[in-house]
């Protein structure tokens, strides 16, 4: 079997996880790299032994040796690049979120439907060990009907700067950056129900807190403490057509004692906490049981999950099996994200 020739578009921090996972997959050749800064693409190509460095996307898309692409660029560019890649009949893995608006999402889906190619959205938490174990319990009916979920991903100090905080490039702040992960994983484990209505709020009171000293946090390579046009905090109540609901809050900065990551699901037969560590709650013999599976990774295992995600994408490319994170899931999550922002802006409920 011939290997899949993959090109990585965009060489920011997230691209390293794509490169490393592709390098570890025996069915992949890292064929090419493109970045709008040519020198950065050259460095990645040397680091990961890529065969070609492209000077333009036009050059990349015209190369008939390319089979698949990973899109690791600003959110603003996802739709344009994805649609062009589809028109050139390529398999696509696009980093989350799918794009910036629902209108763009539908345009991508419409183009994807014209091609018999894999289109996968980078919902990497679906591929974590703790998620896969919990989903096996859910699929076996151990939690019954999941009717409520709560998700929190709050940073007390964690505005990364760079394009992430330029609303024109990112589409928003913590909601569309890190909130997308916890919204997706809850929605996925709840059975991917159709969204019905959304109430939400965004707040921008603290900015990037450039005054804070003696406490480090992740900063992008192009971090500029004077720039920030995104929200500090977002929260929302999402109701689905089946009656289930999801409560979520997410922040880059907050006057909180600690960072917090929590994902909880509640069903008619049992419940579960996915984060900070996997726990399954059940009831036997009139007694509540808190059960902790004996697995290697009770919390999200980032590196292993990324490898699983890339392996799944390549398996779909090779065998034609349906992606575990298809384009239509990206569309539905985009509806939720845009709905929260619209509800906050209009100070009214958004209904679908």
N, C-alpha and C positions, 0 to 999 in steps of 0.2 A: 504494500500500500504506500502510495506517495504521501509525503508529509504536507501539512497545511502551511502555506506560506503566509505568515502574519506580519502586518505592519502596525506599529504603534504610532498614533497621531497625538502629539502633545507629550512633553517630557517633564511635566511637573512632578511633585512628590508622589502622587498616586501611581504614576506610570511605572515606578520601580517595582511595585507589587505585581503589575501585569508582566513586565519583563522577566522577573524572577520566576513567576509561575509558568510562563511560556517556556523558559529555559529548562525547566524541570519536566516538561511534558514531552515524551518521546515521539509524539505524532506531530510536533511543531518545528518549523524552521523560522527563526526570527529573521524575516526577509528584509524589512526596511523600517526606517524611522523618519518621521517628519515633525518639525517644530518650526514655528514662524521665526524663531531665532536659530539660524542654521548651525551655529557653533554648539548650541546645546544638544541639537540632534546628533552632531558628530560625536560628542562625548558619550552619549548613550549608546550609539552604534559601536563605538570602540569597547565600551564596558560590557556590552552583551553580545558582541560578535555578530552584529547585524550585517547583512550583505550590502545594503544600499542606504544612502542618506539622500532623501528627496529634498529638492529645493522648492517645490511647490506641491500643493494638493493635486493640481492638474497633472503634474508629472507622475505622481503616485497612482492616481486613478487610471491613467492611460497605460500603466504597466500591466500587461495581461498575465504576468506571473503571480500577481497578488491574489490571494484567496479570501483573506479575512482582515479586518481591522479592529483595533481597540481604539475607541475615541476617548481621550483623556484630557480634553480641552476645557476652556471656560464653558459654563452652562449656556451662555449666549450663542455659542457656535454649534451646539449639539445638533440642532434640527437641520441646519444647512449642510453640515458635513455628512450626517446620517442619510439624508435624502439623496445626496450626490453619490454616496457609496452604494446605496441601493440601486440607483440608476446604472451603476457599473457592475451590478450583479455580484456584490460581495457579501460575505457573512459579516455580521456586525455585533460587537460588544460595546455598548456605550455606557460610560460611567453615569451613575445616578446624579441628579434626576434626569429623566428622559430628555427634557428640554426646559423651556421657561414658561410656556403657556399651554393651555388646553388646545387652543387653535393650532399651535405647532405640533402638539401630540397627535391630533387627528390627521394632520398632513403627513406625518411620519408613518402612521398606521396605514393610511390610504396607499402610500407608495410601497410599504412593506407587503401589503396584500397582493401586489402585482408580481412579486418575485418569490421564487421557491428557495429562499435563503433563510438562514438562522438570524434572528434578531433578538438579542438578549440585552436586558437592562441590568446594570451593575448593582443589584440588590444583594450584596455580599453576605449579609447576615442570614439569609436563607440557607447558606451553605456551612454555617457553623455547626460544630458537633452537638452543642446543647440544643440548637434548633431542630436538627434532624432527629435527635432522640425524642424531644417533646412532640414533634409532629407524628412520630410513630405511635405514641400514646393517644394522641388526638384522633388519628385515623382509625385506631382500634376502638374508638368510642369511650375511652376511659374518662374523658372529661364531660361527656354528653354534649349538649348544645352549648356552645360558647356564646353568651349573651352580653358580656361586658368585659372590657379590657382597660387598663390604665398604663400609660407609658410616660416616663420622665427621663429627660436627658438634659440636665442643667449644669452649666459650668459657672463657677463663681467668678473666674477670670480666665477667659479663653477665646478672645476675639483674635482670629489668626491674621487679619490684615490682608494685604494683597487684593487680588481680584475677588476673593470671597466677600469682601465688604464694600465692593462697588456694585450697587444694585443694578446698574446697567449691564454688567457682565455676569452677575450671579443670579439675578432675579429675586434675591432676598438674602436673609442672614441665616441664623441658626435653624429656622424652620426648614428651609429648602436644602440646607447643607447637612446637618446632623439629624434634624427632626425627621427627614424623609426615611431614615433607617428604621427608627422605632415605629413610625406609622406603618411602614410597609410590613415589618415583621409581625405586628399585631394583626393587620388586615389579612396577611397570608395565613397565619395560624387560625384566624377566625373563619377561614373558608372562602376568602376573597368575595365578600358580599358587596353588592352594588350600593354606592353611597346615595343617601336620600336627602339629608340636610346637614348643614354645618353652621355652628356658631363659633366665633373666634375673636381673639384680641391680639394685638401686637403693641409693644411698648418700646420707646426709645428715650430713656431717661438718663442712662449712665454712660452711653457712648463706649469707647474702647478703654476707658479708665487708664489713660496713659500716665496718670499721676502716681499710680501704685508702684511701689518699689519693693525689692527683696522677695519677690514671688515670681518664679519663672513660669512660662507657658509657651506652647508651640506658636511660632511665628513663621509666616511664609518668607521665601527668599526676598521678595520685594515688599516686605512689611514697611509701612509708613504710618507712624502714629498720628499723623494729622488727617488721615483719610478714613472715613467711615460713613456710609449712607444706608446701613441696614439696621434692622431691629435688634434690640438687646434680648427680647423675650417674646415668645408667642405661646398662646394656649388655645385650646379648642375642644369642643364637644362635637363629635361626628356621629351621626345616626345613620343606620343602614336600612335598606328596604326590608330586611328580615326582622327588624326591630332591635337588633343588637346595637350597642353603642361603644364608642372609644373616647376616652378622656386623655388628653395629651398636653404636656408643657415642655418647653425646650428653651435654652438660653445660651448666649455667649458670655454674658456677664450678669451677675445677680448678687445682691447682698446676702449671701448664704454662707453657712459655716463650712460646707464642703461641696465638691462636685457630687452629682448624684446621677446614677443610671439605674432605672428600674422598669421592668416590663412584667406586668401581671395579667393573667387571664382567668376568667371565672366562668365555669360551666354548670350545667344542671346536675352533673354527677361528680365533679371534682374541679380543682383549680390548679394553677401553676404559676410559679415565678420563673421567668427565663433569665432575667438579670436582677441583681448582680450575680446570683448563682442559681442554677437550675434546681428547683424543688417542685415536687408534685404533691398536691394535697388531695387526699381521698377520705373516704369514710367506710369503715368496716366494723361489723359487730357493734354498732352504735357508738363507735369511737372514731374521732378524727385522727388521721394519720398524716404526718409530714414526712414524705419519702424523698431521699436524695439519691439519685442514681449513682452507681459507682462507675464513673467514666473519667477519661483523662482530662477533659476540659468541661468544667461546670459553667464557666463563663465563656464569652465569645472568644474563640481562638483565631485571632485575626489572620495570621500567616497561613494556617491550615485551611481556613475558610476561603481565602483568596485562591489557594491552590485548587480547592474543590470547585470553586466557581469557574476558573479557567479550564479545568479538566472537563467539567460539564459542558461548557461552551464548545470545546473542541470535539467532544463526543457527539454533540448535536450536529456539528459541521460534517463529521465523518459518516455518521450513521443515519442522519435525518430525523432522529428522535426529537420530539418537541422540547424546546428550551424550558427550563424550570423557572425562568423569569422573562416571559415573552413580552412583546411590545404592548399587547393589550393591557397587561398589568401596569406598565409604565404610564399608559393613558389614564387608568383609573386613579393611580396615585397622584398624577398631575392634577386631576380634577379635585382631589382632596386638598392639595397644597394651594392651588389657586383659589379654591373656595374659602380657605382660612384667611388668606390675604384679603379677599373681597369682603368677607364678613367683617373683618377688622376695619377695613376702610369705610364701609358703608354703615357700620354699627348696626347691622341687621342680619338676620338669618339668611343664608344662601340655600336654595332648594333646587334639586335636580329632578 
